Amino acid sequence: MTDTPATPRRRGAARTEELLRVTLDLAAEAGYAGLSVEAVARRAGVGKHTIYRRWPSMAALLLDALSFVWVSDLDYRDAGGVRADLREQFLRSSRALSSPPIGPVYRAVIAEAQADSTLRATLHERFLVTVERSTLDRITRAQRAGELVAETNLEFAAEVLCGTLYYRHLLSTRPVDESAVDGLLDMFMAAYGTSRPGDVPD
């Protein structure tokens, strides 16, 4: 048995990744309104059919591109306790949301989604739900490890943690800096942490 069939699949995966990166580059340059399948195909040096075989629309391609960057670059690293992990990820996310390719692309998609209910629903399911679920998974593991109070539903807490950062980035002129992240996490740990300020270890 040979491995010949695997080679085209590797090429296909590489081509898909290339198209995602080209889409992000163009979106950062021209914004959502300036994107088109034709422009992506021209920049990538492929025919339009190559793109349409993978994505039914420009919006679907752009959301896949955003998800690709987010999942590959901004997952939780589980390097320390829950507060340290949340802080590291939130600061990293904030830097990404403030700079290309994620920042300008995400803001453009949000603006477009206000007039496109289908895009808005897709954005929620493909991007925002992923972000919330990742945070919920991390704080749920902390709850199981005894870092957070037991028998408490953390779904709303995850939504508030993520929503606060996105609100500041999208609708406020206030920064998402270390002070803002620390204030948010202090509030979260005061509400859900099993340790309190001043606690003395046994």
N, C-alpha and C positions, 0 to 999 in steps of 0.2 A: 504494500500500500504506500502511495506517495503522498507528499504534502502539497502537491500542486494546487488543489482547490483553496488552500489557506492563503496563497499569495494574493489573489485578487481581493480577498476580504481585508487583508492588511492595507492594500492600496486604497480600498474603499474607505476604511477608517481614517487613513491619513488624509485623503481628499476631503472628507467631511470636516475634519479638524481644521484643515486649511481654509475651507469656506467659512467656517465659524469665525476664525481670526480675521479674515478679510472683511467680513461683515462688521465686526467690532471696529476695525480701523476706519472703515468708511462712515460708520455711524458717529464715531468720535469727531470726524472731520466735517460731516454734512448734517448731522442730526437725523432724527427719524424721518422727517418730512423729505429729506434729500436722498433717502435710500430708494433703491429699486433693484429688482432682480437683474435687470440689464446691467446696472452699474457694478453689482457684485460679480456677475459673470465676466464682465470686461476686465475688472481688476484681477480676478483669479485666472483669467485666460481659459475659460471653459464656455460651453454653450449653455443657454438658459435651461435646456432640458436636464442638464446635470443637476441643477439646483431644484427644479420642480420634481425630480425623482425622489428627492429627500424631504422637501418641505412644500406644503400646498400654497403657502403665501409668504410674503415678506415679513409679516408680523410673526409667523411661526418660526421663521429662520432667526429673526432677531432675538426672540425669547429663548430659543435653543442656545444662541451665542452667549446671552447673559447667564443662563444656567450653567453653561460649560465653564465660564470664568469663575462664577461663584463657587461651584462645587469643587473645582480643582484648586482654587486659591484660598478659599475662606472657610473651610471646615474647621470645627473645633479640634484642637490639638491634644487635649487631655494630658497636659503636661504638669498639672498641679491640682490644688483644691478647686472647688467650683467657682469661688470668687475670682481667683487668679485666672482661671480659664475663660470665664465670661469677660473679664477685663481685657485680656489679651485679644480675644476674638472681636470684641466691640471696637477697640481702638484700631485694629487691622481693618475691620469693615468700614469704619468711619473714614479712614484714609482712602479706601477704595471708592467709596461713594462721593468723595470730594475730588476725584481725579479720573482721567481716562484710563481704561475704556468704560468702566462700569458707570461712573458718575454721570457724564453727559448723556449716555445712552439710556440709563434708567430714568432720568428726569424727562427725556423726550418721550419715552414710552408711556410714562405716567400721564403726561399732558395729552397725548394722543388717545389714551384709554378713556378719558373723561367723555369723549364724544363717540366712543365705540364700545358698546356694552360687551360684545364678544371678546374683544381684545382685553377689556378689563377683567372679565371672568377668567380668561386664559392666563393673564398675568398673575392673578391671585393663585390659581391652581398650580401653575408651573414654577412660580418664583417665590411669592410671599409665603405660601404654605410650606415650601421647602425650608425657608429661613426660620419660620416659627417652629417647625417640627424638629429641626436641628437643635434649636435652643431648648425645646421641651425635652428632647432625649437627654441632653447634657444635664439639665437640672433634675430630671427624674433619676438618673444614675446617682447623682449626689444625694437625693432623698433616700435611695436604697442603701447608700453607704453611711447614712446617719448624719450627713452634713446639714440636711434640711429637715424640717419637722415632718413626721410621718403622717400618713392618712390625710393628706391635704391635696386637693386637686390643683395641679400646677399649670393647667392649660391657660388660664387667664393671666397668670404671672408671666408666662412665656410671651404672650401677646403684648402685654404691657412693656416688657423689657425691649422687645424688638420695635414695637410701635413708637416708643419714645424717641429712639434714635432716628427712625425714618421721618417722624414728624418734624424734628429739628432740621433734618437735611432738606426736606421738601417744602416746608411751609414756614420756616422761621429763619431769621437772620442770626440767631444765636449759634455759637459753635458747638460742635460735638468733639470736645477735647477731653483731656484727662480729668479735669474737674467735673465736667458733666457726667462722664462715665462713672467716676467714683461716687458722685452723689446718687446716681441711679442705683448702683450696686449696694451702697450703704442702706438705702431704703429697702431694697429687696432682702438683704441679709437680716435687717432688723425685723422684717415681717416673717421670714421663713427660716432663718438660720437657727440651728440648735445651740450655737454659742452666742453669748451676748457680750457687749463691751464690758470689761471689768471682770469677766469670768476668770477664775483661777483654776488651772488644770489640777486634777487630783494627783 
